């Protein structure tokens, strides 16, 4: 665990997931509901740690299943379940892992950003936020409320906003030298009073594979 991950609620994500990430927050949904609303089938949701999901994403299809550190290759039932769910034999394009915190479902995704496309559906019971940073370091934030996408913007670049300006929709203004995604995560900490424990996100969460 990196120093500082226990003294802030969400900002640590931008540090720990430094290569690229998506954090999604959906008010009033369960983790399984979140996954189903972005296209998962309930029967194909499996519990995975972050390290297991990372292994599955980065493996080569030619590699033997026995090379996976987290998996007992003699556990035929688990291998079959992962295969049916799309985690094996080919690596999925992305894996979305979901949990819950303080009345919100959250989802974490390494590298990719599937959930943003479904943000309106994720906001049908309240609010939904999506914070994404790609591998080149560019970030984008989207916000939806009660089934409608209100705004999508790049922090610090207001001319690239789709929808309502961030300061009008959310009261968020990016200033200073802090990266845009980190600044918005700090803003969400204050606005929503959410603390997402690093240890919880490393442990098993409900996960779905998408190709």
N, C-alpha and C positions, 0 to 999 in steps of 0.2 A: 504494500500500500504506500502511495506517495504521501509525503508530508503535506499536511493541510487538507486532506480529504475529509477529515472529521470536523473541521471548524467552519464549514459552510454547507448550505443545504443542497445546492445544485451546481455551483460553479466548478466543482471538482471534475464534472463530466468532461468539460472542455479540455482539461489537462490529461486525464486518464485515457480518454478516447481521442488522442491527439491526431491520429491519422485521418479520421473522418467519422462522423457519428450523426445519428438523429435521435433526439429525445422528443417523445410525444406525450402529452398529458391530455386526458379525456375525463371530464367531470361526470360523475354519476355512473360510470360503466365499471364492470368487473374486468379483470385481465382477459378472461376468455371471450367476453363480449367484444372487447377491443380487437382481439385477433380475428374473430369471425367477421367483424365489420371491415377489415382490410383484406378479406378474401380467404381466410383459413377455414378449413372444415374442422368442426369440433373433435371428431374422431382422430384427426391427424395432429392435434396439439400434444406435445410431449415436454416433460420437464428437462431443461438443459442448463448447465452452468455456463458462465461466459466463456471459460476456457474451452469447454466442449464445443460450443457453437463456433468459436474461432477456429478450432481444428477442422470442423466440418466444412467451413467456408473456404479454407485455404488448401485443403487436400487436393491432390491430383487424382483423377478418376482411375488412373492406372495403379495407384497405390493400393495395397491390400488393406482390408478392414482391420486386420490385426495390428497395423501401424498406428491406429488411433489410441492415444494414451488413456483416454477416459473410458474406453469400451472393452469389455471382456468378450473377445471374439467367439468364445464358446457359448455365450448367452444368445442362443439362436432367436429367442422370442424378442429380445431388444433389437437385435440386428434386423429382424423382419419388420418390426414396428417402425424403425427409422427408415427403412426402405419404402414401406407403404406410404409414409408421411412425406417422402421426397427429400430426405436428408442424405440418402445413399441410393445408388452407388455414385452418381455424379454429384459434385458439390452444387448446392442451390445457388441462385444468384444473390439471395439475401436471406437472412434469418432475423425474424422479429421476436424479441423476448419481452414478456409483459408481466407486470406485477401491480400492486396497489399501495397507495399511501394517502391517508387523510382524506378519503372521499373521492380520490382520483385514481383512475387506471393510468399507468405509465408504460411506455414501451421504449426500449433501447435497441438500436440497430447499428452494427458496425458498418462503416463506409457508405452505405446506401441510404435511400430515402423513399421507401414505399408508402409510408403512412400519409404523407402530405397529400397524395391524390384523393384520399378518403376522408379528409379533415371535416368536410361538411357532415358526413354520416357520423363521425366521431363526436360531433358537438350537439347531437339531437337532444341530449338531456341537460345541456348547459353550455360550458365553454370547452374549447379544445385548442391546444397550442402545439406547434411543431417547430423545433429548432434544429437546423441542419448545418453541418460544416462539411464541405467536400474535401477531397485529398489535396486540392490546391490552396486550401485555406479560406475559400470564399464561404460566407455564411448566409443563410436565409431563414427568416422567421415567418410563420403563417399563423393566423388566428381566425377561428370560426366561433360562432355563437348561435345556438338553437337552429342548426341546420344550414346556416349561411356562412360562407367565407367572407370575413369582414375586411381583412387586409393580408397582404403578403409583401414582405420588404427585405431589403438588405440593410442591416444596421449601419448607419453612417452614410448611406447612399440613397437619399430620399427620392431622387429622380427615377429610381428603379422600382418604385412602389406600385403594386397593383391593388386597387381599392382605396380605402380610406387611409390617410396619413397615420403613421404609428402614434404620433403625439396626440392625435384626435381620438383614435380608436382605443388606445391603451394608456395614454399619458406617458409613453416611453420616448425619451430623447437620448440618443447616443452621443456622448461627448467624452473627450479625453482619449488617452492612448490605449485603453483596454480593448482587446478584440471584441468585435460586435456580438458574437455569440455568447462570450463570457459576460459581457455587459447585460445582455438580455436575461441570461440565467440569473444574474444577481438581482435584476428587476423582478423576476418571477418569485425568487426567494422572499422578497419583501412583500409583494402583492398577495401571494397565495399562502405564505407562511409554511412552505413545504420543505421538509428536510428528508432527503432520500439517502439512506445509509449506503455507503460504498459496499460494505460487507454483504448486504442483501442482494445487491445487483450482481455480485460475483457468484453467489450461490444459485441453486436451481430456481429457474423461473419458467412459467409456461412459454413454450416456444413453437413457432411455426416456420416452415421452410417455404420459400417461393422461388419458382424458376422463371 
